[in-house]
Amino acid sequence: MFSWFKRKRTCDFCRGRLRSPTTYINERDEEVIVCFQCVPQAERKALRKKHS
Ligand SMILES: [Zn+2]
């Protein structure tokens, strides 16, 4: 499983290096950090974008 508490600097979807990270919040109010390539996937999963 993912260890959400550990701040890793890799994309939560593709495990790749984060270049332009975007932070989303999942249904359990956990941060999901994705790279720009995975933003469409996050949008499709209806994750909320974290503001500021
Ligand atoms: Zn990614």
mmCIF file of the protein (N, C-alpha, C, O) and its ligand, coordinates in Angstrom:
data_MODEL
# 
_entry.id   MODEL 
# 
loop_
_entity.id 
_entity.type 
_entity.pdbx_number_of_molecules 
1 polymer     1 
2 non-polymer 1 
# 
_entity_poly.entity_id                      1 
_entity_poly.type                           'polypeptide(L)' 
_entity_poly.nstd_linkage                   no 
_entity_poly.nstd_monomer                   no 
_entity_poly.pdbx_seq_one_letter_code       MFSWFKRKRTCDFCRGRLRSPTTYINERDEEVIVCFQCVPQAERKALRKKHS 
_entity_poly.pdbx_seq_one_letter_code_can   MFSWFKRKRTCDFCRGRLRSPTTYINERDEEVIVCFQCVPQAERKALRKKHS 
_entity_poly.pdbx_strand_id                 A 
# 
loop_
_entity_poly_seq.entity_id 
_entity_poly_seq.num 
_entity_poly_seq.mon_id 
_entity_poly_seq.hetero 
1 1  MET n 
1 2  PHE n 
1 3  SER n 
1 4  TRP n 
1 5  PHE n 
1 6  LYS n 
1 7  ARG n 
1 8  LYS n 
1 9  ARG n 
1 10 THR n 
1 11 CYS n 
1 12 ASP n 
1 13 PHE n 
1 14 CYS n 
1 15 ARG n 
1 16 GLY n 
1 17 ARG n 
1 18 LEU n 
1 19 ARG n 
1 20 SER n 
1 21 PRO n 
1 22 THR n 
1 23 THR n 
1 24 TYR n 
1 25 ILE n 
1 26 ASN n 
1 27 GLU n 
1 28 ARG n 
1 29 ASP n 
1 30 GLU n 
1 31 GLU n 
1 32 VAL n 
1 33 ILE n 
1 34 VAL n 
1 35 CYS n 
1 36 PHE n 
1 37 GLN n 
1 38 CYS n 
1 39 VAL n 
1 40 PRO n 
1 41 GLN n 
1 42 ALA n 
1 43 GLU n 
1 44 ARG n 
1 45 LYS n 
1 46 ALA n 
1 47 LEU n 
1 48 ARG n 
1 49 LYS n 
1 50 LYS n 
1 51 HIS n 
1 52 SER n 
# 
loop_
_struct_asym.id 
_struct_asym.entity_id 
A 1 
B 2 
# 
loop_
_chem_comp.id 
_chem_comp.type 
_chem_comp.mon_nstd_flag 
ALA 'L-peptide linking' y 
ARG 'L-peptide linking' y 
ASN 'L-peptide linking' y 
ASP 'L-peptide linking' y 
CYS 'L-peptide linking' y 
GLN 'L-peptide linking' y 
GLU 'L-peptide linking' y 
GLY 'peptide linking'   y 
HIS 'L-peptide linking' y 
ILE 'L-peptide linking' y 
LEU 'L-peptide linking' y 
LYS 'L-peptide linking' y 
MET 'L-peptide linking' y 
PHE 'L-peptide linking' y 
PRO 'L-peptide linking' y 
SER 'L-peptide linking' y 
THR 'L-peptide linking' y 
TRP 'L-peptide linking' y 
TYR 'L-peptide linking' y 
VAL 'L-peptide linking' y 
ZN  non-polymer         . 
# 
_pdbx_entity_nonpoly.entity_id   2 
_pdbx_entity_nonpoly.name        ? 
_pdbx_entity_nonpoly.comp_id     ZN 
# 
_pdbx_nonpoly_scheme.asym_id         B 
_pdbx_nonpoly_scheme.entity_id       2 
_pdbx_nonpoly_scheme.mon_id          ZN 
_pdbx_nonpoly_scheme.ndb_seq_num     1 
_pdbx_nonpoly_scheme.pdb_seq_num     101 
_pdbx_nonpoly_scheme.auth_seq_num    101 
_pdbx_nonpoly_scheme.pdb_mon_id      ZN 
_pdbx_nonpoly_scheme.auth_mon_id     ZN 
_pdbx_nonpoly_scheme.pdb_strand_id   A 
_pdbx_nonpoly_scheme.pdb_ins_code    . 
# 
loop_
_atom_site.group_PDB 
_atom_site.id 
_atom_site.type_symbol 
_atom_site.label_atom_id 
_atom_site.label_alt_id 
_atom_site.label_comp_id 
_atom_site.label_asym_id 
_atom_site.label_entity_id 
_atom_site.label_seq_id 
_atom_site.pdbx_PDB_ins_code 
_atom_site.Cartn_x 
_atom_site.Cartn_y 
_atom_site.Cartn_z 
_atom_site.occupancy 
_atom_site.B_iso_or_equiv 
_atom_site.pdbx_formal_charge 
_atom_site.auth_seq_id 
_atom_site.auth_comp_id 
_atom_site.auth_asym_id 
_atom_site.auth_atom_id 
_atom_site.pdbx_PDB_model_num 
ATOM   1   N  N  . MET A 1 1  ? 0.824   -1.212 0.000   1.00 0.00 ? 1   MET A N  1 
ATOM   2   C  CA . MET A 1 1  ? 0.000   0.000  0.000   1.00 0.00 ? 1   MET A CA 1 
ATOM   3   C  C  . MET A 1 1  ? 0.853   1.254  0.000   1.00 0.00 ? 1   MET A C  1 
ATOM   4   O  O  . MET A 1 1  ? 2.049   1.221  0.289   1.00 0.00 ? 1   MET A O  1 
ATOM   5   N  N  . PHE A 1 2  ? 0.216   2.340  -0.326  1.00 0.00 ? 2   PHE A N  1 
ATOM   6   C  CA . PHE A 1 2  ? 0.940   3.612  -0.308  1.00 0.00 ? 2   PHE A CA 1 
ATOM   7   C  C  . PHE A 1 2  ? 1.141   4.048  1.136   1.00 0.00 ? 2   PHE A C  1 
ATOM   8   O  O  . PHE A 1 2  ? 0.279   3.830  1.987   1.00 0.00 ? 2   PHE A O  1 
ATOM   9   N  N  . SER A 1 3  ? 2.250   4.647  1.396   1.00 0.00 ? 3   SER A N  1 
ATOM   10  C  CA . SER A 1 3  ? 2.454   5.252  2.714   1.00 0.00 ? 3   SER A CA 1 
ATOM   11  C  C  . SER A 1 3  ? 2.288   6.748  2.563   1.00 0.00 ? 3   SER A C  1 
ATOM   12  O  O  . SER A 1 3  ? 3.211   7.470  2.186   1.00 0.00 ? 3   SER A O  1 
ATOM   13  N  N  . TRP A 1 4  ? 1.087   7.186  2.868   1.00 0.00 ? 4   TRP A N  1 
ATOM   14  C  CA . TRP A 1 4  ? 0.732   8.585  2.612   1.00 0.00 ? 4   TRP A CA 1 
ATOM   15  C  C  . TRP A 1 4  ? 1.492   9.538  3.511   1.00 0.00 ? 4   TRP A C  1 
ATOM   16  O  O  . TRP A 1 4  ? 1.766   10.675 3.128   1.00 0.00 ? 4   TRP A O  1 
ATOM   17  N  N  . PHE A 1 5  ? 1.833   9.082  4.703   1.00 0.00 ? 5   PHE A N  1 
ATOM   18  C  CA . PHE A 1 5  ? 2.497   9.965  5.652   1.00 0.00 ? 5   PHE A CA 1 
ATOM   19  C  C  . PHE A 1 5  ? 3.901   10.314 5.228   1.00 0.00 ? 5   PHE A C  1 
ATOM   20  O  O  . PHE A 1 5  ? 4.446   11.341 5.631   1.00 0.00 ? 5   PHE A O  1 
ATOM   21  N  N  . LYS A 1 6  ? 4.481   9.465  4.423   1.00 0.00 ? 6   LYS A N  1 
ATOM   22  C  CA . LYS A 1 6  ? 5.847   9.736  3.997   1.00 0.00 ? 6   LYS A CA 1 
ATOM   23  C  C  . LYS A 1 6  ? 5.825   10.634 2.760   1.00 0.00 ? 6   LYS A C  1 
ATOM   24  O  O  . LYS A 1 6  ? 5.223   10.279 1.747   1.00 0.00 ? 6   LYS A O  1 
ATOM   25  N  N  . ARG A 1 7  ? 6.458   11.760 2.836   1.00 0.00 ? 7   ARG A N  1 
ATOM   26  C  CA . ARG A 1 7  ? 6.450   12.698 1.716   1.00 0.00 ? 7   ARG A CA 1 
ATOM   27  C  C  . ARG A 1 7  ? 7.450   12.261 0.653   1.00 0.00 ? 7   ARG A C  1 
ATOM   28  O  O  . ARG A 1 7  ? 8.631   12.600 0.723   1.00 0.00 ? 7   ARG A O  1 
ATOM   29  N  N  . LYS A 1 8  ? 6.986   11.537 -0.292  1.00 0.00 ? 8   LYS A N  1 
ATOM   30  C  CA . LYS A 1 8  ? 7.863   11.107 -1.359  1.00 0.00 ? 8   LYS A CA 1 
ATOM   31  C  C  . LYS A 1 8  ? 7.693   12.033 -2.547  1.00 0.00 ? 8   LYS A C  1 
ATOM   32  O  O  . LYS A 1 8  ? 6.601   12.537 -2.810  1.00 0.00 ? 8   LYS A O  1 
ATOM   33  N  N  . ARG A 1 9  ? 8.749   12.242 -3.235  1.00 0.00 ? 9   ARG A N  1 
ATOM   34  C  CA . ARG A 1 9  ? 8.670   13.162 -4.358  1.00 0.00 ? 9   ARG A CA 1 
ATOM   35  C  C  . ARG A 1 9  ? 8.515   12.406 -5.669  1.00 0.00 ? 9   ARG A C  1 
ATOM   36  O  O  . ARG A 1 9  ? 9.207   12.685 -6.649  1.00 0.00 ? 9   ARG A O  1 
ATOM   37  N  N  . THR A 1 10 ? 7.622   11.471 -5.672  1.00 0.00 ? 10  THR A N  1 
ATOM   38  C  CA . THR A 1 10 ? 7.317   10.784 -6.913  1.00 0.00 ? 10  THR A CA 1 
ATOM   39  C  C  . THR A 1 10 ? 5.814   10.839 -7.124  1.00 0.00 ? 10  THR A C  1 
ATOM   40  O  O  . THR A 1 10 ? 5.036   11.000 -6.184  1.00 0.00 ? 10  THR A O  1 
ATOM   41  N  N  . CYS A 1 11 ? 5.436   10.703 -8.363  1.00 0.00 ? 11  CYS A N  1 
ATOM   42  C  CA . CYS A 1 11 ? 4.021   10.750 -8.711  1.00 0.00 ? 11  CYS A CA 1 
ATOM   43  C  C  . CYS A 1 11 ? 3.282   9.581  -8.076  1.00 0.00 ? 11  CYS A C  1 
ATOM   44  O  O  . CYS A 1 11 ? 3.779   8.455  -8.099  1.00 0.00 ? 11  CYS A O  1 
ATOM   45  N  N  . ASP A 1 12 ? 2.117   9.826  -7.514  1.00 0.00 ? 12  ASP A N  1 
ATOM   46  C  CA . ASP A 1 12 ? 1.347   8.772  -6.872  1.00 0.00 ? 12  ASP A CA 1 
ATOM   47  C  C  . ASP A 1 12 ? 0.673   7.844  -7.877  1.00 0.00 ? 12  ASP A C  1 
ATOM   48  O  O  . ASP A 1 12 ? 0.177   6.780  -7.506  1.00 0.00 ? 12  ASP A O  1 
ATOM   49  N  N  . PHE A 1 13 ? 0.654   8.236  -9.122  1.00 0.00 ? 13  PHE A N  1 
ATOM   50  C  CA . PHE A 1 13 ? 0.035   7.377  -10.131 1.00 0.00 ? 13  PHE A CA 1 
ATOM   51  C  C  . PHE A 1 13 ? 1.067   6.566  -10.885 1.00 0.00 ? 13  PHE A C  1 
ATOM   52  O  O  . PHE A 1 13 ? 0.993   5.338  -10.918 1.00 0.00 ? 13  PHE A O  1 
ATOM   53  N  N  . CYS A 1 14 ? 2.018   7.235  -11.486 1.00 0.00 ? 14  CYS A N  1 
ATOM   54  C  CA . CYS A 1 14 ? 2.957   6.523  -12.349 1.00 0.00 ? 14  CYS A CA 1 
ATOM   55  C  C  . CYS A 1 14 ? 4.288   6.257  -11.667 1.00 0.00 ? 14  CYS A C  1 
ATOM   56  O  O  . CYS A 1 14 ? 5.154   5.587  -12.229 1.00 0.00 ? 14  CYS A O  1 
ATOM   57  N  N  . ARG A 1 15 ? 4.454   6.779  -10.453 1.00 0.00 ? 15  ARG A N  1 
ATOM   58  C  CA . ARG A 1 15 ? 5.698   6.570  -9.699  1.00 0.00 ? 15  ARG A CA 1 
ATOM   59  C  C  . ARG A 1 15 ? 6.904   7.219  -10.371 1.00 0.00 ? 15  ARG A C  1 
ATOM   60  O  O  . ARG A 1 15 ? 8.053   6.937  -10.031 1.00 0.00 ? 15  ARG A O  1 
ATOM   61  N  N  . GLY A 1 16 ? 6.622   8.076  -11.311 1.00 0.00 ? 16  GLY A N  1 
ATOM   62  C  CA . GLY A 1 16 ? 7.709   8.750  -11.997 1.00 0.00 ? 16  GLY A CA 1 
ATOM   63  C  C  . GLY A 1 16 ? 8.161   9.974  -11.226 1.00 0.00 ? 16  GLY A C  1 
ATOM   64  O  O  . GLY A 1 16 ? 7.583   10.328 -10.198 1.00 0.00 ? 16  GLY A O  1 
ATOM   65  N  N  . ARG A 1 17 ? 9.177   10.601 -11.723 1.00 0.00 ? 17  ARG A N  1 
ATOM   66  C  CA . ARG A 1 17 ? 9.666   11.811 -11.099 1.00 0.00 ? 17  ARG A CA 1 
ATOM   67  C  C  . ARG A 1 17 ? 8.658   12.939 -11.292 1.00 0.00 ? 17  ARG A C  1 
ATOM   68  O  O  . ARG A 1 17 ? 8.076   13.083 -12.367 1.00 0.00 ? 17  ARG A O  1 
ATOM   69  N  N  . LEU A 1 18 ? 8.458   13.727 -10.257 1.00 0.00 ? 18  LEU A N  1 
ATOM   70  C  CA . LEU A 1 18 ? 7.513   14.830 -10.349 1.00 0.00 ? 18  LEU A CA 1 
ATOM   71  C  C  . LEU A 1 18 ? 8.163   16.020 -11.019 1.00 0.00 ? 18  LEU A C  1 
ATOM   72  O  O  . LEU A 1 18 ? 9.196   16.523 -10.574 1.00 0.00 ? 18  LEU A O  1 
ATOM   73  N  N  . ARG A 1 19 ? 7.546   16.455 -12.085 1.00 0.00 ? 19  ARG A N  1 
ATOM   74  C  CA . ARG A 1 19 ? 8.079   17.651 -12.737 1.00 0.00 ? 19  ARG A CA 1 
ATOM   75  C  C  . ARG A 1 19 ? 7.197   18.850 -12.426 1.00 0.00 ? 19  ARG A C  1 
ATOM   76  O  O  . ARG A 1 19 ? 7.679   19.839 -11.872 1.00 0.00 ? 19  ARG A O  1 
ATOM   77  N  N  . SER A 1 20 ? 5.952   18.785 -12.762 1.00 0.00 ? 20  SER A N  1 
ATOM   78  C  CA . SER A 1 20 ? 5.045   19.873 -12.396 1.00 0.00 ? 20  SER A CA 1 
ATOM   79  C  C  . SER A 1 20 ? 3.963   19.282 -11.517 1.00 0.00 ? 20  SER A C  1 
ATOM   80  O  O  . SER A 1 20 ? 2.846   19.046 -11.978 1.00 0.00 ? 20  SER A O  1 
ATOM   81  N  N  . PRO A 1 21 ? 4.283   19.043 -10.258 1.00 0.00 ? 21  PRO A N  1 
ATOM   82  C  CA . PRO A 1 21 ? 3.338   18.341 -9.392  1.00 0.00 ? 21  PRO A CA 1 
ATOM   83  C  C  . PRO A 1 21 ? 2.053   19.121 -9.156  1.00 0.00 ? 21  PRO A C  1 
ATOM   84  O  O  . PRO A 1 21 ? 2.060   20.337 -8.964  1.00 0.00 ? 21  PRO A O  1 
ATOM   85  N  N  . THR A 1 22 ? 0.966   18.392 -9.178  1.00 0.00 ? 22  THR A N  1 
ATOM   86  C  CA . THR A 1 22 ? -0.341  18.947 -8.835  1.00 0.00 ? 22  THR A CA 1 
ATOM   87  C  C  . THR A 1 22 ? -0.888  18.118 -7.683  1.00 0.00 ? 22  THR A C  1 
ATOM   88  O  O  . THR A 1 22 ? -0.873  16.888 -7.734  1.00 0.00 ? 22  THR A O  1 
ATOM   89  N  N  . THR A 1 23 ? -1.361  18.781 -6.660  1.00 0.00 ? 23  THR A N  1 
ATOM   90  C  CA . THR A 1 23 ? -1.866  18.070 -5.497  1.00 0.00 ? 23  THR A CA 1 
ATOM   91  C  C  . THR A 1 23 ? -3.374  17.954 -5.551  1.00 0.00 ? 23  THR A C  1 
ATOM   92  O  O  . THR A 1 23 ? -4.090  18.940 -5.728  1.00 0.00 ? 23  THR A O  1 
ATOM   93  N  N  . TYR A 1 24 ? -3.837  16.731 -5.395  1.00 0.00 ? 24  TYR A N  1 
ATOM   94  C  CA . TYR A 1 24 ? -5.273  16.469 -5.331  1.00 0.00 ? 24  TYR A CA 1 
ATOM   95  C  C  . TYR A 1 24 ? -5.602  15.872 -3.970  1.00 0.00 ? 24  TYR A C  1 
ATOM   96  O  O  . TYR A 1 24 ? -4.719  15.418 -3.243  1.00 0.00 ? 24  TYR A O  1 
ATOM   97  N  N  . ILE A 1 25 ? -6.871  15.883 -3.648  1.00 0.00 ? 25  ILE A N  1 
ATOM   98  C  CA . ILE A 1 25 ? -7.349  15.278 -2.407  1.00 0.00 ? 25  ILE A CA 1 
ATOM   99  C  C  . ILE A 1 25 ? -8.289  14.138 -2.783  1.00 0.00 ? 25  ILE A C  1 
ATOM   100 O  O  . ILE A 1 25 ? -9.238  14.328 -3.544  1.00 0.00 ? 25  ILE A O  1 
ATOM   101 N  N  . ASN A 1 26 ? -8.020  12.973 -2.251  1.00 0.00 ? 26  ASN A N  1 
ATOM   102 C  CA . ASN A 1 26 ? -8.896  11.847 -2.595  1.00 0.00 ? 26  ASN A CA 1 
ATOM   103 C  C  . ASN A 1 26 ? -10.090 11.769 -1.650  1.00 0.00 ? 26  ASN A C  1 
ATOM   104 O  O  . ASN A 1 26 ? -10.282 12.631 -0.793  1.00 0.00 ? 26  ASN A O  1 
ATOM   105 N  N  . GLU A 1 27 ? -10.880 10.722 -1.823  1.00 0.00 ? 27  GLU A N  1 
ATOM   106 C  CA . GLU A 1 27 ? -12.122 10.603 -1.051  1.00 0.00 ? 27  GLU A CA 1 
ATOM   107 C  C  . GLU A 1 27 ? -11.883 10.413 0.435   1.00 0.00 ? 27  GLU A C  1 
ATOM   108 O  O  . GLU A 1 27 ? -12.798 10.576 1.241   1.00 0.00 ? 27  GLU A O  1 
ATOM   109 N  N  . ARG A 1 28 ? -10.657 10.069 0.798   1.00 0.00 ? 28  ARG A N  1 
ATOM   110 C  CA . ARG A 1 28 ? -10.348 9.913  2.218   1.00 0.00 ? 28  ARG A CA 1 
ATOM   111 C  C  . ARG A 1 28 ? -9.570  11.124 2.760   1.00 0.00 ? 28  ARG A C  1 
ATOM   112 O  O  . ARG A 1 28 ? -8.923  11.049 3.805   1.00 0.00 ? 28  ARG A O  1 
ATOM   113 N  N  . ASP A 1 29 ? -9.651  12.231 2.027   1.00 0.00 ? 29  ASP A N  1 
ATOM   114 C  CA . ASP A 1 29 ? -8.974  13.464 2.429   1.00 0.00 ? 29  ASP A CA 1 
ATOM   115 C  C  . ASP A 1 29 ? -7.466  13.311 2.539   1.00 0.00 ? 29  ASP A C  1 
ATOM   116 O  O  . ASP A 1 29 ? -6.819  13.953 3.366   1.00 0.00 ? 29  ASP A O  1 
ATOM   117 N  N  . GLU A 1 30 ? -6.923  12.456 1.697   1.00 0.00 ? 30  GLU A N  1 
ATOM   118 C  CA . GLU A 1 30 ? -5.483  12.278 1.671   1.00 0.00 ? 30  GLU A CA 1 
ATOM   119 C  C  . GLU A 1 30 ? -4.926  12.968 0.439   1.00 0.00 ? 30  GLU A C  1 
ATOM   120 O  O  . GLU A 1 30 ? -5.580  13.036 -0.602  1.00 0.00 ? 30  GLU A O  1 
ATOM   121 N  N  . GLU A 1 31 ? -3.723  13.471 0.569   1.00 0.00 ? 31  GLU A N  1 
ATOM   122 C  CA . GLU A 1 31 ? -3.102  14.145 -0.557  1.00 0.00 ? 31  GLU A CA 1 
ATOM   123 C  C  . GLU A 1 31 ? -2.633  13.136 -1.589  1.00 0.00 ? 31  GLU A C  1 
ATOM   124 O  O  . GLU A 1 31 ? -2.050  12.104 -1.256  1.00 0.00 ? 31  GLU A O  1 
ATOM   125 N  N  . VAL A 1 32 ? -2.895  13.451 -2.830  1.00 0.00 ? 32  VAL A N  1 
ATOM   126 C  CA . VAL A 1 32 ? -2.405  12.651 -3.938  1.00 0.00 ? 32  VAL A CA 1 
ATOM   127 C  C  . VAL A 1 32 ? -1.637  13.600 -4.835  1.00 0.00 ? 32  VAL A C  1 
ATOM   128 O  O  . VAL A 1 32 ? -2.210  14.521 -5.419  1.00 0.00 ? 32  VAL A O  1 
ATOM   129 N  N  . ILE A 1 33 ? -0.360  13.375 -4.938  1.00 0.00 ? 33  ILE A N  1 
ATOM   130 C  CA . ILE A 1 33 ? 0.468   14.259 -5.745  1.00 0.00 ? 33  ILE A CA 1 
ATOM   131 C  C  . ILE A 1 33 ? 0.770   13.573 -7.070  1.00 0.00 ? 33  ILE A C  1 
ATOM   132 O  O  . ILE A 1 33 ? 1.328   12.476 -7.109  1.00 0.00 ? 33  ILE A O  1 
ATOM   133 N  N  . VAL A 1 34 ? 0.395   14.230 -8.136  1.00 0.00 ? 34  VAL A N  1 
ATOM   134 C  CA . VAL A 1 34 ? 0.571   13.628 -9.448  1.00 0.00 ? 34  VAL A CA 1 
ATOM   135 C  C  . VAL A 1 34 ? 1.396   14.541 -10.345 1.00 0.00 ? 34  VAL A C  1 
ATOM   136 O  O  . VAL A 1 34 ? 1.433   15.757 -10.160 1.00 0.00 ? 34  VAL A O  1 
ATOM   137 N  N  . CYS A 1 35 ? 2.049   13.931 -11.309 1.00 0.00 ? 35  CYS A N  1 
ATOM   138 C  CA . CYS A 1 35 ? 2.797   14.714 -12.277 1.00 0.00 ? 35  CYS A CA 1 
ATOM   139 C  C  . CYS A 1 35 ? 1.836   15.232 -13.338 1.00 0.00 ? 35  CYS A C  1 
ATOM   140 O  O  . CYS A 1 35 ? 0.677   14.822 -13.394 1.00 0.00 ? 35  CYS A O  1 
ATOM   141 N  N  . PHE A 1 36 ? 2.322   16.123 -14.167 1.00 0.00 ? 36  PHE A N  1 
ATOM   142 C  CA . PHE A 1 36 ? 1.437   16.741 -15.154 1.00 0.00 ? 36  PHE A CA 1 
ATOM   143 C  C  . PHE A 1 36 ? 0.848   15.725 -16.120 1.00 0.00 ? 36  PHE A C  1 
ATOM   144 O  O  . PHE A 1 36 ? -0.235  15.931 -16.669 1.00 0.00 ? 36  PHE A O  1 
ATOM   145 N  N  . GLN A 1 37 ? 1.572   14.622 -16.325 1.00 0.00 ? 37  GLN A N  1 
ATOM   146 C  CA . GLN A 1 37 ? 1.074   13.608 -17.251 1.00 0.00 ? 37  GLN A CA 1 
ATOM   147 C  C  . GLN A 1 37 ? -0.136  12.880 -16.683 1.00 0.00 ? 37  GLN A C  1 
ATOM   148 O  O  . GLN A 1 37 ? -0.984  12.396 -17.432 1.00 0.00 ? 37  GLN A O  1 
ATOM   149 N  N  . CYS A 1 38 ? -0.213  12.805 -15.375 1.00 0.00 ? 38  CYS A N  1 
ATOM   150 C  CA . CYS A 1 38 ? -1.275  12.031 -14.729 1.00 0.00 ? 38  CYS A CA 1 
ATOM   151 C  C  . CYS A 1 38 ? -2.440  12.899 -14.276 1.00 0.00 ? 38  CYS A C  1 
ATOM   152 O  O  . CYS A 1 38 ? -3.403  12.391 -13.702 1.00 0.00 ? 38  CYS A O  1 
ATOM   153 N  N  . VAL A 1 39 ? -2.365  14.192 -14.525 1.00 0.00 ? 39  VAL A N  1 
ATOM   154 C  CA . VAL A 1 39 ? -3.474  15.077 -14.160 1.00 0.00 ? 39  VAL A CA 1 
ATOM   155 C  C  . VAL A 1 39 ? -4.785  14.623 -14.811 1.00 0.00 ? 39  VAL A C  1 
ATOM   156 O  O  . VAL A 1 39 ? -5.816  14.613 -14.138 1.00 0.00 ? 39  VAL A O  1 
ATOM   157 N  N  . PRO A 1 40 ? -4.783  14.247 -16.100 1.00 0.00 ? 40  PRO A N  1 
ATOM   158 C  CA . PRO A 1 40 ? -6.045  13.780 -16.693 1.00 0.00 ? 40  PRO A CA 1 
ATOM   159 C  C  . PRO A 1 40 ? -6.606  12.561 -15.970 1.00 0.00 ? 40  PRO A C  1 
ATOM   160 O  O  . PRO A 1 40 ? -7.823  12.431 -15.832 1.00 0.00 ? 40  PRO A O  1 
ATOM   161 N  N  . GLN A 1 41 ? -5.741  11.672 -15.509 1.00 0.00 ? 41  GLN A N  1 
ATOM   162 C  CA . GLN A 1 41 ? -6.215  10.502 -14.760 1.00 0.00 ? 41  GLN A CA 1 
ATOM   163 C  C  . GLN A 1 41 ? -6.851  10.928 -13.449 1.00 0.00 ? 41  GLN A C  1 
ATOM   164 O  O  . GLN A 1 41 ? -7.895  10.407 -13.057 1.00 0.00 ? 41  GLN A O  1 
ATOM   165 N  N  . ALA A 1 42 ? -6.221  11.871 -12.779 1.00 0.00 ? 42  ALA A N  1 
ATOM   166 C  CA . ALA A 1 42 ? -6.759  12.361 -11.517 1.00 0.00 ? 42  ALA A CA 1 
ATOM   167 C  C  . ALA A 1 42 ? -8.111  13.017 -11.743 1.00 0.00 ? 42  ALA A C  1 
ATOM   168 O  O  . ALA A 1 42 ? -9.038  12.841 -10.952 1.00 0.00 ? 42  ALA A O  1 
ATOM   169 N  N  . GLU A 1 43 ? -8.217  13.771 -12.824 1.00 0.00 ? 43  GLU A N  1 
ATOM   170 C  CA . GLU A 1 43 ? -9.487  14.422 -13.134 1.00 0.00 ? 43  GLU A CA 1 
ATOM   171 C  C  . GLU A 1 43 ? -10.561 13.379 -13.415 1.00 0.00 ? 43  GLU A C  1 
ATOM   172 O  O  . GLU A 1 43 ? -11.717 13.550 -13.027 1.00 0.00 ? 43  GLU A O  1 
ATOM   173 N  N  . ARG A 1 44 ? -10.184 12.312 -14.082 1.00 0.00 ? 44  ARG A N  1 
ATOM   174 C  CA . ARG A 1 44 ? -11.142 11.272 -14.422 1.00 0.00 ? 44  ARG A CA 1 
ATOM   175 C  C  . ARG A 1 44 ? -11.639 10.557 -13.172 1.00 0.00 ? 44  ARG A C  1 
ATOM   176 O  O  . ARG A 1 44 ? -12.792 10.131 -13.096 1.00 0.00 ? 44  ARG A O  1 
ATOM   177 N  N  . LYS A 1 45 ? -10.738 10.432 -12.185 1.00 0.00 ? 45  LYS A N  1 
ATOM   178 C  CA . LYS A 1 45 ? -11.144 9.805  -10.925 1.00 0.00 ? 45  LYS A CA 1 
ATOM   179 C  C  . LYS A 1 45 ? -11.901 10.796 -10.039 1.00 0.00 ? 45  LYS A C  1 
ATOM   180 O  O  . LYS A 1 45 ? -12.271 10.472 -8.910  1.00 0.00 ? 45  LYS A O  1 
ATOM   181 N  N  . ALA A 1 46 ? -12.124 11.985 -10.551 1.00 0.00 ? 46  ALA A N  1 
ATOM   182 C  CA . ALA A 1 46 ? -12.896 12.997 -9.830  1.00 0.00 ? 46  ALA A CA 1 
ATOM   183 C  C  . ALA A 1 46 ? -12.261 13.387 -8.506  1.00 0.00 ? 46  ALA A C  1 
ATOM   184 O  O  . ALA A 1 46 ? -12.948 13.641 -7.517  1.00 0.00 ? 46  ALA A O  1 
ATOM   185 N  N  . LEU A 1 47 ? -10.953 13.427 -8.510  1.00 0.00 ? 47  LEU A N  1 
ATOM   186 C  CA . LEU A 1 47 ? -10.273 13.904 -7.308  1.00 0.00 ? 47  LEU A CA 1 
ATOM   187 C  C  . LEU A 1 47 ? -10.382 15.416 -7.261  1.00 0.00 ? 47  LEU A C  1 
ATOM   188 O  O  . LEU A 1 47 ? -10.409 16.086 -8.293  1.00 0.00 ? 47  LEU A O  1 
ATOM   189 N  N  . ARG A 1 48 ? -10.443 15.934 -6.064  1.00 0.00 ? 48  ARG A N  1 
ATOM   190 C  CA . ARG A 1 48 ? -10.536 17.387 -5.911  1.00 0.00 ? 48  ARG A CA 1 
ATOM   191 C  C  . ARG A 1 48 ? -9.147  17.983 -5.951  1.00 0.00 ? 48  ARG A C  1 
ATOM   192 O  O  . ARG A 1 48 ? -8.202  17.420 -5.399  1.00 0.00 ? 48  ARG A O  1 
ATOM   193 N  N  . LYS A 1 49 ? -9.030  19.099 -6.592  1.00 0.00 ? 49  LYS A N  1 
ATOM   194 C  CA . LYS A 1 49 ? -7.751  19.775 -6.617  1.00 0.00 ? 49  LYS A CA 1 
ATOM   195 C  C  . LYS A 1 49 ? -7.580  20.547 -5.319  1.00 0.00 ? 49  LYS A C  1 
ATOM   196 O  O  . LYS A 1 49 ? -8.496  21.225 -4.855  1.00 0.00 ? 49  LYS A O  1 
ATOM   197 N  N  . LYS A 1 50 ? -6.393  20.430 -4.745  1.00 0.00 ? 50  LYS A N  1 
ATOM   198 C  CA . LYS A 1 50 ? -6.143  21.130 -3.504  1.00 0.00 ? 50  LYS A CA 1 
ATOM   199 C  C  . LYS A 1 50 ? -5.829  22.593 -3.807  1.00 0.00 ? 50  LYS A C  1 
ATOM   200 O  O  . LYS A 1 50 ? -5.009  22.892 -4.675  1.00 0.00 ? 50  LYS A O  1 
ATOM   201 N  N  . HIS A 1 51 ? -6.473  23.481 -3.104  1.00 0.00 ? 51  HIS A N  1 
ATOM   202 C  CA . HIS A 1 51 ? -6.248  24.901 -3.333  1.00 0.00 ? 51  HIS A CA 1 
ATOM   203 C  C  . HIS A 1 51 ? -5.246  25.450 -2.353  1.00 0.00 ? 51  HIS A C  1 
ATOM   204 O  O  . HIS A 1 51 ? -5.368  25.271 -1.141  1.00 0.00 ? 51  HIS A O  1 
ATOM   205 N  N  . SER A 1 52 ? -4.263  26.114 -2.891  1.00 0.00 ? 52  SER A N  1 
ATOM   206 C  CA . SER A 1 52 ? -3.143  26.705 -2.160  1.00 0.00 ? 52  SER A CA 1 
ATOM   207 C  C  . SER A 1 52 ? -2.460  25.736 -1.207  1.00 0.00 ? 52  SER A C  1 
ATOM   208 O  O  . SER A 1 52 ? -1.501  26.108 -0.531  1.00 0.00 ? 52  SER A O  1 
HETATM 209 ZN ZN . ZN  B 2 .  ? 2.505   10.514 -13.044 1.00 0.00 2 101 ZN  A ZN 1 
# 
